[in-house]
Amino acid sequence: MSTPPLSTPPLGTPLTRNQMAWRAAQDLADGAYVNLGLGMPVLAANYAPAEREIFYHSENGILGVGPVALPGQGDPELVDAGSQLVTLRDGASVFDSVASFAMIRGGHLDITILGAFQVAANGDLANWDALSAEKGPLIGGAMDLSMGAKAVHIIMRHTTREGEARLVTACSYPLTVRGRVNRVYTDLAVLDIEQGQLVVREIIPGLRHDELAAVTDAPLTFAADCRELIAPDLDGGI
């Protein structure tokens, strides 16, 4: 997918889902083996730099996932872990879930990008049970992926719809894994987790440091080289 040139949106404008996925995709290295979780993480496959060769893994048993199948052209027996019709890239492999999880648990994935309900400053992740009466828990392969991948990146909104912080001092939801998250992409910032601290690497234009801190439960450290987080317009208007 071609990417529009970067442009500065109105000051303080949060990133959209596609823009968050785009930003996460820019950090995928050439030759990386990458698992993409359901929701926003899957969108990252649309925006990886074209010159990089990245091998996408689906936990139901594919290495070498290609683009989403065009309408009317998909094979109903070829789906990703979210039951989305997909294609295979040249050289792809298809195998059973036992082999897939052996790959995950054996440490053969470079990165997994997952969604989250909460991430704590020490790298704890909660993404399988929000204690909601309307929506039950769903663990899927998140525990295996977050333990087995060499790096764990998260894409999530900075706050809930009610304005509650998702980046917290300690998770209040049931944990998926302890201390494994490395980097978080939100609609307001890019943050690394280093030695039990949230380090802000990028922040959207027009948002002050104190304003970001006000919507974050955990203390923030701003990197000396913290820069503006600018993404292309991928939605036909912000």
Secondary structure, DSSP 8 states (H G I E B T S, - for coil): -----B---STT----HHHHHHHHHTT--TT-EEEE-TTHHHHGGGTS-TTS--EEEETTTEEEEEEE--TT---TT-B-TTS-BEEEEEEEEE--HHHHHHHHHTT--SEEEE--SEEETTS-EE-S----SSS----TTHHHHHHHSSEEEEE--SB-TT--BSEESS--S--SBSS-EEEEE-SSEEEEEETTEEEEEEE-TT--HHHHHHT-SS-EEEEEEEEE---B--SS--
